[in-house]
């Protein structure tokens, strides 16, 4: 039987270093970590010899880690998943990591120790060390993992919204209504769709993109207000509901009327947006939640290796009364 001592010998490191690597110790140099992983794969070594037996034990318990606790979209997804799983006799353990990669790491370890069947989470990776320790834990755990919203690990099943398509859809809608001066608020990870819409229209964005998200709500408010006064856009496109709420506050405080003074488009179709008749980019929450539940249920009948898959869901435009054709020069 191959042991960690065999891995240590071939990798040219100590037995302790191998153990630390499989525990995801962030202090190990990336090149050392990778060498240990390569040797382990070559020798067919895994520290978890009880993995197969644990997999066969269905505890009917799923762990879900929420990284954006104040984002209504994540709460909607959580509620839908919990409701569907309950029908099939599953329990959902919900944790909040507050966007902290260390906290997420500790939560995953706690959930794994409790022998949940599956962990659903949005990987938080702020450094190479974060990536290494998280990937090591996932690869050598008997628990199955599902990535939600983002998919930094290509060989782990993921379900997410194609938000670059959503930003493209929204920007195209504003451009088609004659708005060239569009202030996009937030969403460095969604700027690709924004730029694509301009390129297809053979236009150059007159307002240079800058993520206006601040470290606090007050900072975001200040950044958005400053950009509105400086850039004088004819339309605002906010790409997250929390930022949309702050943007609406700024517009109100500046006595700017929607849509007569400025057009307004938001990501995430929340009730307050519906009440104010604000156009939005919606997400197929029910479809995503249903597919995640089906994926979990499929594990009941499959003890063999599960091949990872990546499934994206396209957002859609909901037109209301907050976008008017631009007649300003």
N, C-alpha and C positions, 0 to 999 in steps of 0.2 A: 504493500500500500504506500502510495506517495504521501509524504508528510511535509509540513512546513519547513522542516530542517533540510529536506531535499531542495526545496525552492530557494532557501537561503544560500545553500552551497553553490547552486548554479548561477544565482543572481549576484553572488559576491557580496552579500550583506549578512548581518547577524539574524539569528532566529527571532530576536525581539523586534527588529525592523520589519520583518515580514508580518508579524502579528500586528504591529502598529499600522501597517499599510492596509490590512484587511479590516481594521477598526476605523479606517478613514482619517487617521491622524493628519491634520492639516500642516504639521511642521515638516513632514517628509517632502524632500525636493521632488518636483514633478517628474524629472528624468528617472529618479530612483523608483518612484511609485510605478511608472510605466514599465520599467525593466522587470520589476517584481510581477506585475500583472501579465506581462508577455511570457515570462518563464512559467507562471502558474498555468496559463492557457496551454503552453507547449507540453507541460507534464500532465495536464488534466487534473490539476489539484483544485479542490474547493474545501474551505474550512467547515462548511455546513453539511455534514454527512447525514443529518436527520431531515434534510429538506424534503425528500419525497414523502416521508411518513407524515410530516406536518401538513403537507399539501392535501393529503387525503382526509384530514380532519377539518370538516366544515363547521366553523363556529357561528356561521350566519351573522358575522359582525364585520362591518366595513368601516374603515377610518377615512374621514374626509378632512383635509386641512385647508382652511380658507386663508388666503394671503391678503385679500382686500375686503376686510370685514365691514367697511362702511359703503361698499359698492353694491347697490341694490341688485345688479345683474347677477353677482355671485350668490346672493341670498336667494334669488329666484331659482337658480340652478340647484342649489342645495335643497330647497324645499321640494322641488319636483323629484329629485333623486330619492330623497327620504320617503316621499309619499309612495313612489312606485316600488321601492325596495320593501317597504312595510307590507305591501300586498302579498309579497312572496316570503314573508316571515323573517326578513333581515332587519338588523338593527344598525343604525348609522351613528357612529361616534364622531362628533364634530369638534374640531380644535381650531384655534386662531393663532397664526404665527406672527401677525402684525408686520409682515414684510421683512422679518429678521431671519436670516439664513441659519444662524446658530440656534435660534428658537425652533425653527422648522426641523433641524437635525435632531434636536432633543425629543421633539414630539414624535417623529418617525421612529426613533429608537423605543420610545415608550409604547407606541402602538404595536410595534413588532413584538415586543416582549409580551404584550397581551394577546398575541396570536390572533390578530384580525386576519381575515382572508385576503382582503385587498386594501390598498391605500390609494386614495385619489388625492392628488395634490398638484399645485403649480410650482415647479422647481424654482427655487431661489438661488441663483448663481451670481455672486458678485466677484468671484475670483477663481483662479485655477484650482486653488485649494478647495473651495466650495464644490467645484465640479468633481474633483477626484474623490473626495470622501463620500459624496452622495452617490456617485456612480458605483463605487466599490460596494457600498452597502446594498444597493439595489441588485447588483449582479450576484451577490453572494447571500441573498436572503430568500427564504422559502416563500415569502409573501409576494403576491403579484401587485404590480404598481400600474396606475393609470395616470398619465399626465393630462391635466385639465387646462385649457386655454393656451398654454405655451408648450412647445415640444423641443427642448434643447437636446434630448437624448433620442436619436433616431431609431434605436433598437428597443425602445419601450413604447408600448401602445399609447396613443395620444388622441384626444378629441379637442378641437378648437374652432373658433370662429375665424374666418378669413377677413380680418379687420382691415387689411390693406385694400381688399375689394370694397369694403364698406366706405373707407375714406375716398376711394376712387368714385364710387357711386354718388356720394354726397357732393364732392367737388364738381363732378360732371353736371349734377343737377343745378348747382349755383351758376356755373359757367353758361349753361344753356339758357339761364334767365338773365344773361347779360352782366353778371357780376364777375369782374376781373380782379378787383381788389378784395380778395378773400383773406380774412385773418383766421388762420387755423390755430386753434388753442389746444396745446397738449399733444401727446401722441408721437413721440420720436419714432416709435415702432410702427406708425401708420402713415408716415410722410411719403412712402413710396407710392401709394395709391393717389395721393394728392398731386404729386409731381406727374404721374402718368396721365391724369386727366388734363393737366395743362399741356403736356406734350402732344396728346391726341388733338387738342384744339389749336395746336401750333402757336401757343402763347407761352410767354415767360412770366412766372409769378412776380408781380411788381412788389409784393410784400415778402421779404426773405423770411423763411420759416425759422421760428425760434420757439422751443418748448417753454411755455410760460408757466409751467407747473412749479410752484414754490414749495419750500419745505413745510410750510404751514398754510392754512386757508388765508390768513392775512397777507402772506407773501404772494400767494397766487392772485389774490384780489388786486394787490398793488401792481403786479406785473401786467395783468390783463387791462387794468385801467390805463396804465402808461402806454401800452401798445395801441389801444383804441384811440387815444388822444393824438398819438404820434403818427400812426399809419392812416387814419381816417378811412377804414374799409367801408365798402357798401354792404358787405355780408360777413357774418361771423360763423365759423364752423367749429364747434366744440366737440372733441372726440372722446369725451367720457362724461357720464352723468354728474359726478361730483363737480367737475369743472364747469359744466353747463349751469349748474345752480349758482356758482360764484359769478359766472359771466352774466347771468340774468340779473343778479344783484347789482353788478357794476353798471349795466345798461340802465337799470331803473334809477340808480343814484345819479347818473349823468342825464337823466330825463330824456333818454333816447327811446322813442316809441318803436315797437315791433309791429308790423313790418314797414311802417311809413318812413321812419328814419333809417332803419337798418334791417336787413334780413337776417334771420337766425335759424341755424340748423344744428341739431344735437345728435350725438350718439346715444343709444340706450333709450328705449321708449317707456319712460316712467309715467306714473299717473299725473304728476304735476305738469308734465309736458303736454299730456293729453288735455288736461283741464284748460291750459293756456293756449291750446291749438297750435303748438309748436311742432313743425316738421321734424322728423327724426329718422335715424338709421336704426331699425329694429334687428333683433337677433332671434333666430329660431331656437329658443330655449327648450321648448318641449321636445323637439326633434333630437337635439343633442343629449338631453337627459334620458330619453327613451333608449337611445343607442348605448349609452353608458350602462344602463341597467341590463340591457340584453347581453352586453359583453360580460358583465359580472355573472349573470345567470348561466352563461355558456361554460363558465369555469366549473360548475357543479358536475357536468358530465364529461369533463376533460381533465384527466390526470397527466396526460402527455404534455410535451412542450407546446406552449402557445406561441405562435408566430406573431410578432408585433405588427400593428397596423397604425396608420395615421389617417384620420378622417377629419376633413374640414367642412364647415357649414357656412354658407354664404348669407351675409346680412341682406336686408332689403330696405327700400326707401318707403317711408310713410309720409305722404304729402298732406299738409294741413294749410294753415293760413299765415305762416311766419316768413314765407319767402315770396317776394313780389318781383316782377321783371324790373331790372334796373334801367331807369331813364336818365340817370345822372351822368354827366360828362366828366 
